Amino acid sequence: MKLNDLKAQFTDIGVGVAGITYDKSELIQAFDEKWSIDFPILKDVERQHVEAWGVRNQEYGPGTFGYGVPYPGVVFISPEGQILAKWAEPGYRSRADWSKVLQDVSAIVGGD
């Protein structure tokens, strides 16, 4: 299951969806076209959000090819910019379980 498949369910509970990456604009556009992404993809200039949100993969140090690479994950942010929840998976092959993310976000929004 991917985020595109659940976007409507997030919208139904009043939550907007966007992706963020530090990749070059050409790669972002190619990814968007390949997967028919139905939400905005934002560019994380100089990986500022990766650092601020604490999702940088610590396996790669300064000067290595992978320095600044984030853990794959999801950050749920309030309209005021407060991080309400974070799902970041160690490594680079694992991804968040979107049905679990939807369930958790629904509980946060609904106050459950």
C-alpha contacts under 8 A as a table, 3 or more apart, distances in Angstrom:
res1	aa1	res2	aa2	distance
1	M	5	D	6.61
1	M	6	L	8.00
1	M	97	D	7.92
1	M	98	W	6.65
1	M	99	S	7.76
2	K	5	D	5.50
2	K	6	L	6.96
2	K	98	W	6.58
3	L	6	L	5.20
3	L	7	K	5.98
3	L	98	W	6.59
4	N	7	K	5.30
4	N	37	I	6.31
4	N	38	D	6.16
4	N	39	F	7.62
5	D	8	A	7.56
6	L	9	Q	5.29
6	L	10	F	6.46
6	L	98	W	7.72
6	L	102	L	7.94
7	K	10	F	5.17
7	K	11	T	6.18
7	K	17	V	6.74
7	K	38	D	7.92
8	A	11	T	4.92
8	A	12	D	6.06
9	Q	12	D	4.98
9	Q	13	I	6.65
9	Q	102	L	7.89
10	F	13	I	5.41
10	F	14	G	6.50
10	F	15	V	5.15
10	F	16	G	6.74
10	F	17	V	7.33
10	F	102	L	6.92
11	T	14	G	4.97
11	T	15	V	5.09
11	T	16	G	5.91
11	T	17	V	7.75
12	D	15	V	7.38
13	I	106	S	6.83
13	I	109	V	7.42
17	V	39	F	6.28
17	V	40	P	7.53
18	A	39	F	5.56
18	A	40	P	4.99
18	A	41	I	5.74
18	A	42	L	7.10
19	G	39	F	7.31
19	G	40	P	6.25
19	G	41	I	4.47
19	G	42	L	5.93
20	I	41	I	5.41
20	I	42	L	4.50
20	I	43	K	5.62
20	I	44	D	6.18
21	T	28	I	7.81
21	T	41	I	7.33
21	T	42	L	6.39
21	T	43	K	5.20
21	T	44	D	5.44
22	Y	43	K	5.42
22	Y	44	D	4.63
22	Y	45	V	6.14
22	Y	46	E	7.03
22	Y	47	R	5.99
23	D	27	L	6.28
23	D	28	I	6.42
23	D	43	K	7.10
23	D	44	D	7.98
24	K	27	L	5.42
24	K	28	I	6.39
25	S	28	I	5.01
25	S	29	Q	6.18
25	S	43	K	7.62
26	E	29	Q	5.22
26	E	30	A	6.20
27	L	30	A	5.07
27	L	31	F	6.07
28	I	31	F	5.19
28	I	32	D	6.08
28	I	41	I	7.30
29	Q	32	D	4.99
29	Q	33	E	6.13
30	A	33	E	5.15
30	A	34	K	6.02
31	F	34	K	5.11
31	F	35	W	6.12
31	F	37	I	7.98
32	D	35	W	5.55
32	D	36	S	5.55
32	D	37	I	4.99
32	D	41	I	7.92
33	E	36	S	5.11
33	E	37	I	6.94
37	I	40	P	7.82
44	D	47	R	5.16
44	D	48	Q	6.30
44	D	49	H	6.21
44	D	50	V	7.66
45	V	48	Q	6.28
47	R	50	V	5.16
47	R	51	E	6.50
47	R	68	G	6.61
48	Q	51	E	5.41
48	Q	52	A	6.15
49	H	52	A	4.84
49	H	53	W	5.70
50	V	53	W	5.49
50	V	54	G	6.13
50	V	55	V	5.39
50	V	56	R	5.52
50	V	68	G	7.42
50	V	69	V	7.92
50	V	70	P	6.00
51	E	54	G	5.14
51	E	55	V	6.53
51	E	56	R	6.07
53	W	75	V	7.89
53	W	83	I	7.95
55	V	70	P	5.29
55	V	71	Y	5.54
55	V	73	G	7.83
55	V	88	A	6.45
56	R	68	G	5.84
56	R	69	V	5.77
56	R	70	P	4.06
56	R	71	Y	5.91
57	N	60	Y	6.46
57	N	67	Y	7.76
57	N	68	G	6.92
57	N	69	V	5.69
57	N	70	P	4.99
57	N	71	Y	5.25
57	N	90	P	7.20
57	N	91	G	7.15
58	Q	61	G	6.87
60	Y	64	T	6.13
60	Y	65	F	7.69
60	Y	66	G	5.52
60	Y	67	Y	4.90
60	Y	68	G	7.47
60	Y	69	V	7.80
61	G	64	T	5.81
61	G	66	G	7.75
61	G	67	Y	5.48
62	P	67	Y	5.59
63	G	67	Y	6.65
64	T	67	Y	5.40
66	G	69	V	5.57
71	Y	88	A	5.62
71	Y	89	E	5.62
71	Y	90	P	5.71
71	Y	91	G	6.22
71	Y	92	Y	6.03
72	P	88	A	5.70
72	P	89	E	5.68
72	P	90	P	7.55
72	P	91	G	7.76
72	P	92	Y	6.10
72	P	93	R	7.83
72	P	94	S	6.99
72	P	95	R	5.81
72	P	96	A	7.44
73	G	86	K	7.42
73	G	87	W	5.24
73	G	88	A	3.97
73	G	89	E	5.94
73	G	95	R	6.38
73	G	96	A	5.87
74	V	86	K	5.75
74	V	87	W	5.03
74	V	88	A	6.18
74	V	96	A	7.08
75	V	83	I	6.86
75	V	84	L	7.76
75	V	85	A	6.02
75	V	86	K	4.49
75	V	87	W	6.38
75	V	88	A	7.95
76	F	83	I	5.92
76	F	84	L	5.50
76	F	85	A	5.16
76	F	86	K	6.18
76	F	105	V	7.59
77	I	80	E	7.77
77	I	81	G	5.62
77	I	82	Q	5.44
77	I	83	I	4.53
77	I	84	L	5.55
77	I	85	A	7.30
78	S	81	G	5.18
78	S	82	Q	5.19
78	S	83	I	6.47
78	S	84	L	6.53
79	P	82	Q	7.48
83	I	86	K	7.30
87	W	96	A	6.41
87	W	101	V	7.71
88	A	95	R	7.89
88	A	96	A	7.05
89	E	92	Y	7.49
89	E	94	S	5.98
89	E	95	R	6.21
89	E	96	A	6.68
90	P	94	S	7.24
91	G	94	S	6.69
92	Y	95	R	7.88
96	A	100	K	7.94
96	A	101	V	7.24
97	D	100	K	5.36
97	D	101	V	6.29
98	W	101	V	4.87
98	W	102	L	6.06
99	S	102	L	5.11
99	S	103	Q	6.18
100	K	103	Q	4.97
100	K	104	D	6.10
101	V	104	D	5.12
101	V	105	V	6.00
102	L	105	V	5.16
102	L	106	S	5.96
103	Q	106	S	5.15
103	Q	107	A	6.31
104	D	107	A	5.12
104	D	108	I	6.32
105	V	108	I	5.01
105	V	109	V	6.06
106	S	109	V	5.18
106	S	110	G	5.75
106	S	112	D	7.94
107	A	110	G	5.10
107	A	111	G	5.58
107	A	112	D	4.60
108	I	111	G	5.09
108	I	112	D	6.41
109	V	112	D	7.85
